[in-house]
Amino acid sequence: MEHQNPIFVAFLLSTLVTTDVLADCTFEPQQISGDKSKALKYKLIAIASILTSGGIGISLPFAGKIFPPLRPEKDGFFVVKTFTAGVILATGFIHILPQAFSRLTSPCLEGYGWVDFPLTGLVAMVATIVTLLFETSAAAYQVRAAATKVVGDGEDREMEVGVVHGHVHDHVHGSMSPTDDAEVRRYRIVSQVLELGIIVHSVIIGLSLGASKSPKTIKPLIVALSFHQLFEGLGLGGNIFQAKIKSMATMVMGACFALTTPTGIVVGILVSNTYDENSSKALIVQGVLDAAAAGILIYMALVDLLSPDFKNPRMQNNKILLLSSYVSLFLGAGLMSLLANWV
């Protein structure tokens, strides 16, 4: 877990290097040279806007005193979380999956033996299963590690995990109850996997935007991506806040999230003369990564964000809160579905 951020950086760098390829297939008309300066201006505006919205989104859950509805003990926290989960769910289903499908079935890939195979769904399914296995294995490892620590403190005998479990929390966390500690561990795993899914997609979309030479393509993306970044940051920030991660790790995770798309845009600008998202290698890499990101985000939205909240007794016993959360979910998914037209 401690090495997640270097792994993210290495993953992003390898992605950028792999997709930095010369064009060998394109159906887009050449952009006139007079558009370059205007396009660059909009790219710089996009960097500033996305960086600001991402920073605000991931910081809001930590500003409970300024925004009381975002505090976990308030009902508004559930409503905001379901709205954010709706945005993330729609991002996977309506934006990333179709985008991955269009890339992996592009006419530029004719001649590849697997073009007719439903690779998009396969990659998304595998990513979903791997996410489940990772979460389960990480949670089991944490329980075993805590149990081993207690046994190693002086008791040289085997103990059942269920028996040790209660002593672990008393020994390590003092007054924290076993239920609360289990929730904190769960949120830590969720925040790490969610950030990975967001980063995988963000670097691709940032790279594509930075390499674009059309101001007409970039302008609507500024608003759409800012909205996208704001609420993804809000969802990620909420999980980091509930995970009670140390301050330095929180800052690093927040910075990685906020800087990923702007960094992708900067790299796209630098390689815009040689990079073409319609080249065969770029289509394969981007399509596979988008499909994987979609699988991760869909799993996270349904299993880790929505399911625990809707099963929470606090929500089930409050009809107004439950109805508000339903509306919030559909509203978030609906708005992101509309914005997906420009992302």
HUCORVEN-V552086 format. One record per run of one state. SS is the DSSP state (2 for helix, 1 for strand, 0 for the rest). FROM is the first residue (numbers start at 1). TO is the last residue. If there is no record, write none. Layout:
# HUCORVEN-V552086
ss-><SS,SS>
from-><FROM,FROM>
to-><TO,TO>
This chain:
# HUCORVEN-V552086
ss-><0,2,0,2,0,2,0,2,0,2,0,2,0,2,0,2,0,2,0,2,0,2,0,2,0,2,0>
from-><1,4,20,33,61,68,71,75,105,107,110,119,153,161,174,178,212,215,244,247,271,280,311,313,317,319,340>
to-><3,19,32,60,67,70,74,104,106,109,118,152,160,173,177,211,214,243,246,270,279,310,312,316,318,339,343>
